[in-house]
Every structure is written in C-alpha cells, then in structure tokens.
Amino acid sequence: MIFKKTSIITVCIAVALIGSCTGVSGQQSQPFTQYLFSRFLLNPAACGADGYTSVGLTIKDQWSGFSAAPSNQTLTGQMRLPREGLFGNRTRRYGGGFNPENVGLGVALFNDMRGPIRTTGGQFTYAYHLEDRYGQLSFGLTASLFQLYIDRDKVDTELGHDIYIDGNKLSSFIPDASFGLHYTTKDYYAGFSASNLFQSFLSFGGRNSSDYRIERQYLMLGGYVFEVNREWSIVPGAQIKFNEHGVGQIDLNIMGYYYDQFWGGISYRSGGGGAAGGTSLIFGARYKQYYFGYAFDYTLSSIRKYSYGSHELMLSITFGQSERFFRYKRRYEFQNSGQSGRR
C-alpha cells in the first residue's frame, strides 16, 4: 500500500491510538468480546473479586481477509491470596485492619500487531476487597509499560523515503496506570475505571508532540444475574466508554448459561463518535476447571464487504475451588450449580 510521505507517521500513530483505545486498561490493546472472563483487564478492582485463581489466553484475529490485519495475543493471570498463604503458611494479619486474604493480584502480557505497528508490553494489578453484609467493595490499581514500534520495512512511501521515519528511532516506551472501583454481590456487579492516567505522549523520529498524547479513558460496566430455574440463568450486561471529549462507545450483551457447563450470547458494540459498530456471537463450554470460548465479530461498517469478520478464541483454567480459599468465594457462590464463573 502506498502512503503520501507527509501522512505516514500520522496514519501509523492514529491507528495505534484510535484503533486500540478500547481494550485492555493501561496499555490500549484490542477490544475483547469475551471480557467477562477477565474483567480486571477493563477494571483493576475486579482482580481477584471472584475469589479464585485463573490463568487465561486470548487470541484475536480482526478483519479476516485483509493482508496484515490486526491481531492480538494476551496471556493473563489473576489470584486472590489464599487463607494459608502462597506456600501453605497461614497469612499474617497486620494492624490497622489490613488483611492479606483481601488482596487480589493480576498480571497480563500482550502482543498486538496492526500492519507495520507492533505494541508489546505488560501490566501488573493490585486490588483490595472489603466485604459488607450485602456484597464486596473493591479498589484496584494497574501499572503498565509497553513499547510501540513501527517496522520501517513494512511501510512504502510515495518517494521511497520519509523525513519523519527515515534514519530515526521508530519505537517508544510508554508507562501508564489505571484505577478502578468495583462492587460485587451474588446477583450483580458494577464498576467504574479510569485508564491512561499519565496521558503519556509518543515520541517518534526525534519529535515530541502533544498531538500524539494518549487520552484518558473512562469506563462503566455492570451486569445482573437472573435465575430462571436451577439449570438456566440469563445475564444481561453493559459497558460504556468515553473520554474527556465525551466521545463514547456502548457495549450491550446478553448471555445465557446452562449449569455453567455451556453458555452463549450476543453482543452489540457501537462504533463511537457516530461510526458504525458491530455485533458478536459468543459460545463457550466448561470441562471441570477448563473453560473454552469462541466469539465471532461482524462489523456493520463498509469494511464488511471485504472482511470475513473477526475471530476470538479464549482458553482459561481456574484453581482454588477448595474450602481453604476465601470466605467471599464460599459466601456468594451459586449454591445449586457452582456457577460463579459466569460473572
């Protein structure tokens, strides 16, 4: 593909910032369709909120049919510190009301490719959970660091060279942070988070510009569990994203669960700023502590004429279902079918 030389660096950075500002909190990765299984990526306070340890891998290929289409791989892990401690020793209680059993820890490593642009990095999340008579109030903070890199060999310019990228450093390391609040009960969850707190700007070709600053993002999310009977439940959910300019994106979804063994649902995501959005079909199954999920995204924009849609595969394994883990897990688990994973 040929770009005019005066626009190449602008195009690259615009794709990196605008095209990826709806994903993982802190480092701005691709938007996930099956975010319900790793909510701490959107809201740090959700880390460890369900009381068990999980390790997951999400692979997403976007806009299939395009050469060098966006793709993302994200490896996640989260846990709640167990009652007996990490190595079987009982956690020590400290003064001032601090209890290690209330601590949730999470980590995420990701690689995001968008044509000539690669974003690679990681994040660490700390959350603290407080119980009341109705549910659990959580606070969380994420610190992240990622590298945004432009591959010069994958960029063709009209004249074969470009003053913005030729002979210059085409990578930038960007630190950032996110903060979140989250409230969980047996029947519903709700949360608010703010990401890109540092509002870092990018530096390419020896030039710094506030035009390439990463805007702070805000997100509200929530969901409610409707128990149809002992076998079935329906869980509608929503998330709303917006920035300081008020540009928003709405994600609405409804999921159905059968004994937490099988689930499926549909999601609609607006495009933001009046642009066309997309719809998604979500399917999943569980075998013991292993979770498998697949989502097919279909865009409603004009790009649908040339794309075969987007595909997202999720694999996850959970630990810590035993009684030695937290009071919160035992208190709010679904008594009839053990369906705690669906939130």
C-alpha positions as CSV (number, residue, x, y, z in Angstrom):
1,M,0.0,0.0,0.0
2,I,1.3,3.5,-0.9
3,F,1.1,6.4,1.5
4,K,2.0,10.0,0.9
5,K,5.1,10.9,2.8
6,T,3.5,13.7,4.8
7,S,0.9,11.4,6.3
8,I,2.7,8.2,7.0
9,I,3.6,8.9,10.6
10,T,0.2,10.4,11.3
11,V,-1.5,7.4,9.9
12,C,0.6,5.0,12.0
13,I,0.1,6.8,15.3
14,A,-3.6,7.4,14.6
15,V,-4.1,3.7,14.1
16,A,-2.2,2.8,17.2
17,L,-4.1,5.3,19.4
18,I,-7.6,5.4,18.0
19,G,-7.9,1.8,16.8
20,S,-6.7,0.4,20.1
21,C,-8.0,2.7,22.8
22,T,-10.9,0.4,23.7
23,G,-9.1,-2.6,25.0
24,V,-7.0,-3.6,28.0
25,S,-6.8,-0.8,30.6
26,G,-3.5,0.9,30.7
27,Q,-1.8,-0.3,27.5
28,Q,-4.6,0.1,25.0
29,S,-4.9,-3.2,23.2
30,Q,-7.6,-4.6,21.0
31,P,-11.2,-4.7,22.4
32,F,-12.1,-8.1,23.8
33,T,-15.5,-9.6,23.2
34,Q,-15.2,-12.2,26.0
35,Y,-14.1,-9.7,28.6
36,L,-16.4,-11.2,31.2
37,F,-13.8,-13.8,31.9
38,S,-11.0,-11.2,32.5
39,R,-12.8,-8.2,33.8
40,F,-9.7,-7.0,35.6
41,L,-8.3,-6.0,32.2
42,L,-11.0,-3.4,32.0
43,N,-11.3,-2.6,35.7
44,P,-8.3,-3.2,38.0
45,A,-10.6,-3.6,41.0
46,A,-12.2,-6.7,39.6
47,C,-8.8,-8.6,40.0
48,G,-9.5,-11.5,42.4
49,A,-13.1,-10.4,43.0
50,D,-14.5,-13.8,42.4
51,G,-12.1,-15.4,44.9
52,Y,-10.2,-18.0,42.7
53,T,-7.0,-18.2,40.7
54,S,-7.2,-18.3,36.9
55,V,-4.8,-18.3,34.0
56,G,-6.0,-17.5,30.6
57,L,-5.0,-17.0,27.0
58,T,-7.0,-14.9,24.4
59,I,-6.1,-14.8,20.7
60,K,-7.9,-12.5,18.4
61,D,-7.7,-12.1,14.6
62,Q,-9.5,-9.0,13.4
63,W,-10.9,-8.3,9.9
64,S,-10.0,-11.7,8.4
65,G,-9.4,-11.5,4.7
66,F,-7.2,-8.4,4.9
67,S,-3.4,-8.7,4.5
68,A,-1.6,-7.8,7.7
69,A,-4.9,-7.4,9.6
70,P,-4.8,-6.6,13.3
71,S,-4.1,-9.5,15.6
72,N,-3.6,-9.8,19.4
73,Q,-2.4,-12.4,21.9
74,T,-2.9,-11.8,25.6
75,L,-1.8,-14.0,28.5
76,T,-3.4,-13.2,31.8
77,G,-3.3,-14.5,35.4
78,Q,-5.1,-13.4,38.5
79,M,-5.4,-14.7,42.0
80,R,-6.7,-14.0,45.5
81,L,-4.2,-14.6,48.2
82,P,-5.2,-17.9,49.9
83,R,-6.0,-18.3,53.6
84,E,-2.9,-20.4,54.2
85,G,-0.6,-18.1,52.1
86,L,1.1,-18.8,48.8
87,F,3.3,-21.6,50.2
88,G,0.8,-23.2,52.6
89,N,1.7,-20.9,55.5
90,R,-1.3,-19.0,57.0
91,T,-1.3,-15.4,56.0
92,R,-0.3,-13.0,58.7
93,R,-2.7,-10.4,59.9
94,Y,-1.5,-6.9,60.3
95,G,-2.7,-3.9,62.3
96,G,-4.9,-1.2,61.0
97,G,-7.5,-3.6,59.6
98,F,-5.3,-4.8,56.7
99,N,-5.9,-8.4,55.8
100,P,-3.8,-10.2,53.2
101,E,-6.7,-12.5,52.4
102,N,-8.5,-9.5,50.8
103,V,-5.7,-8.9,48.3
104,G,-6.1,-9.7,44.6
105,L,-3.1,-9.8,42.3
106,G,-3.0,-9.9,38.5
107,V,-0.6,-9.8,35.5
108,A,-1.1,-9.6,31.8
109,L,1.4,-9.9,28.9
110,F,0.3,-8.9,25.4
111,N,1.4,-8.6,21.8
112,D,-0.6,-6.5,19.4
113,M,0.1,-6.3,15.7
114,R,-1.6,-3.7,13.3
115,G,0.1,-3.8,10.0
116,P,3.5,-2.1,10.5
117,I,2.7,-1.3,14.1
118,R,3.5,-3.6,17.0
119,T,2.6,-3.0,20.6
120,T,4.2,-5.3,23.2
121,G,4.2,-5.0,26.9
122,G,2.7,-6.0,30.3
123,Q,0.8,-4.8,33.3
124,F,0.6,-5.6,37.0
125,T,-2.6,-5.2,39.0
126,Y,-3.2,-4.9,42.7
127,A,-6.7,-4.9,44.2
128,Y,-8.1,-4.9,47.8
129,H,-11.5,-6.2,48.6
130,L,-13.8,-5.2,51.5
131,E,-16.9,-7.2,52.5
132,D,-20.1,-5.8,53.8
133,R,-23.4,-7.6,54.7
134,Y,-24.6,-7.4,51.1
135,G,-21.5,-7.8,48.9
136,Q,-17.9,-6.8,48.2
137,L,-16.5,-3.4,47.5
138,S,-13.1,-3.5,45.7
139,F,-10.4,-1.0,44.8
140,G,-7.7,-1.6,42.2
141,L,-4.6,0.0,40.6
142,T,-2.8,-1.2,37.5
143,A,0.7,-0.1,36.4
144,S,1.7,-0.9,32.8
145,L,4.6,-0.4,30.4
146,F,4.5,-1.1,26.7
147,Q,6.6,-0.5,23.6
148,L,5.0,0.9,20.4
149,Y,7.2,0.0,17.4
150,I,6.9,0.8,13.7
151,D,8.5,-1.6,11.2
152,R,10.1,0.7,8.5
153,D,10.4,-2.3,6.1
154,K,6.6,-2.7,6.1
155,V,6.0,0.9,5.1
156,D,6.0,2.0,1.5
157,T,6.1,5.8,0.8
158,E,5.5,7.6,-2.5
159,L,9.1,8.6,-3.0
160,G,10.7,5.7,-1.2
161,H,11.7,7.8,1.8
162,D,10.1,9.9,4.5
163,I,11.6,12.6,6.7
164,Y,9.5,11.5,9.7
165,I,10.8,7.9,9.8
166,D,13.9,7.5,7.8
167,G,17.0,7.3,9.9
168,N,15.0,7.9,13.1
169,K,14.1,5.8,16.1
170,L,10.7,4.2,15.4
171,S,9.9,2.9,18.9
172,S,8.7,4.4,22.1
173,F,8.3,3.0,25.6
174,I,5.2,4.3,27.4
175,P,4.4,3.9,31.1
176,D,0.8,4.3,32.3
177,A,-1.6,3.5,35.1
178,S,-5.3,2.7,35.7
179,F,-7.6,2.9,38.7
180,G,-10.9,1.3,39.3
181,L,-13.8,0.7,41.8
182,H,-15.9,-2.4,41.7
183,Y,-18.9,-3.8,43.7
184,T,-20.0,-7.4,43.5
185,T,-22.9,-9.3,45.0
186,K,-24.4,-12.7,44.3
187,D,-26.8,-11.2,41.8
188,Y,-25.0,-8.3,40.2
189,Y,-21.7,-6.4,39.6
190,A,-20.9,-2.8,38.8
191,G,-17.8,-0.8,38.3
192,F,-16.0,2.3,37.2
193,S,-12.5,2.7,36.0
194,A,-10.1,5.4,34.6
195,S,-7.2,4.3,32.3
196,N,-4.3,6.2,30.8
197,L,-3.9,8.3,33.9
198,F,-0.5,9.6,32.9
199,Q,-1.8,10.7,29.4
200,S,1.7,10.0,28.0
201,F,2.7,11.3,24.6
202,L,4.6,9.4,22.0
203,S,8.0,10.3,20.6
204,F,8.8,9.3,17.0
205,G,11.5,10.4,14.7
206,G,13.1,12.6,17.4
207,R,9.9,14.6,17.7
208,N,7.6,15.0,20.7
209,S,4.1,16.3,20.1
210,S,1.1,16.7,22.3
211,D,-0.9,15.8,19.2
212,Y,0.0,12.2,19.8
213,R,-0.9,12.2,23.5
214,I,-2.9,9.2,24.8
215,E,-6.2,10.5,26.0
216,R,-7.5,9.4,29.4
217,Q,-10.4,6.9,29.1
218,Y,-13.3,6.2,31.4
219,L,-15.4,3.1,31.6
220,M,-18.5,2.0,33.4
221,L,-19.6,-1.7,33.4
222,G,-22.2,-3.8,35.0
223,G,-24.4,-6.9,34.8
224,Y,-27.2,-8.7,36.6
225,V,-27.9,-12.4,37.1
226,F,-31.5,-13.6,36.5
227,E,-32.0,-17.1,37.8
228,V,-34.6,-18.6,35.5
229,N,-34.5,-22.0,37.3
230,R,-31.9,-24.4,38.8
231,E,-30.5,-25.1,35.3
232,W,-30.7,-21.8,33.4
233,S,-29.7,-18.2,34.1
234,I,-29.7,-15.1,31.9
235,V,-27.1,-12.4,32.5
236,P,-27.5,-9.1,30.6
237,G,-24.5,-6.7,30.8
238,A,-23.3,-3.4,29.5
239,Q,-20.2,-1.2,29.4
240,I,-19.9,2.5,28.5
241,K,-16.6,4.1,27.4
242,F,-15.9,7.7,27.0
243,N,-13.0,10.2,27.1
244,E,-12.6,13.8,28.1
245,H,-14.2,15.0,24.9
246,G,-17.3,12.9,25.5
247,V,-16.8,10.5,22.6
248,G,-18.4,7.3,23.8
249,Q,-18.8,3.7,22.9
250,I,-21.5,1.4,24.2
251,D,-21.3,-2.4,24.5
252,L,-24.5,-4.3,25.3
253,N,-24.6,-8.0,25.7
254,I,-26.9,-10.8,26.9
255,M,-25.6,-14.2,27.9
256,G,-27.4,-17.5,28.7
257,Y,-25.9,-20.2,30.9
258,Y,-26.8,-23.8,31.5
259,Y,-25.3,-25.1,34.7
260,D,-22.1,-23.2,33.9
261,Q,-21.3,-26.1,31.5
262,F,-22.4,-24.3,28.4
263,W,-23.1,-20.7,27.5
264,G,-23.9,-18.5,24.6
265,G,-25.0,-14.9,23.8
266,I,-25.0,-11.9,21.6
267,S,-23.3,-8.6,21.9
268,Y,-23.7,-5.2,20.2
269,R,-20.9,-2.6,20.2
270,S,-21.4,0.9,18.9
271,G,-18.6,2.4,16.8
272,G,-18.1,5.5,18.9
273,G,-18.4,9.1,17.6
274,G,-21.3,8.1,15.4
275,A,-19.4,5.5,13.4
276,A,-20.9,2.1,12.6
277,G,-20.5,-0.5,15.2
278,G,-20.6,-4.3,15.2
279,T,-22.3,-7.4,16.5
280,S,-20.9,-10.6,18.1
281,L,-21.9,-14.1,18.7
282,I,-20.3,-15.8,21.7
283,F,-20.2,-19.5,22.6
284,G,-18.4,-21.4,25.3
285,A,-18.1,-24.7,27.3
286,R,-16.5,-25.8,30.5
287,Y,-14.9,-29.2,31.4
288,K,-14.0,-29.4,35.1
289,Q,-11.9,-26.3,35.7
290,Y,-11.1,-25.7,32.0
291,Y,-13.0,-23.0,30.1
292,F,-13.2,-22.7,26.3
293,G,-14.8,-19.8,24.5
294,Y,-15.2,-18.5,20.9
295,A,-16.6,-15.2,19.6
296,F,-17.3,-14.1,16.1
297,D,-17.4,-10.4,15.5
298,Y,-19.2,-8.9,12.4
299,T,-18.7,-5.2,11.7
300,L,-21.5,-3.1,10.5
301,S,-19.2,-0.6,8.7
302,S,-18.5,-0.7,5.0
303,I,-15.4,-2.8,5.7
304,R,-17.7,-5.8,6.0
305,K,-17.8,-6.0,2.2
306,Y,-14.1,-7.1,2.2
307,S,-13.7,-8.9,5.5
308,Y,-14.7,-12.3,6.8
309,G,-15.3,-10.9,10.3
310,S,-13.1,-11.2,13.4
311,H,-12.4,-14.3,15.5
312,E,-11.6,-14.5,19.1
313,L,-10.5,-17.7,21.0
314,M,-10.4,-17.9,24.8
315,L,-8.8,-20.6,26.9
316,S,-8.8,-20.5,30.7
317,I,-8.1,-22.7,33.7
318,T,-9.3,-21.9,37.3
319,F,-7.8,-23.0,40.6
320,G,-8.8,-22.5,44.2
321,Q,-12.3,-24.0,44.3
322,S,-11.5,-25.7,47.6
323,E,-12.6,-24.7,51.1
324,R,-9.2,-23.4,52.1
325,F,-9.9,-20.3,49.9
326,F,-11.8,-17.2,51.0
327,R,-15.0,-16.6,52.9
328,Y,-16.1,-14.4,50.0
329,K,-15.9,-17.3,47.5
330,R,-18.0,-19.6,49.7
331,R,-20.5,-17.0,50.6
332,Y,-21.5,-15.9,47.2
333,E,-21.0,-19.0,45.0
334,F,-24.1,-20.3,43.2
335,Q,-25.4,-22.9,45.6
336,N,-27.2,-25.1,43.1
337,S,-24.8,-25.3,40.2
338,G,-21.5,-23.7,41.2
339,Q,-21.9,-21.0,38.5
340,S,-19.5,-18.5,40.0
341,G,-17.5,-18.4,36.7
342,R,-20.3,-16.7,34.8
343,R,-19.8,-13.4,36.4
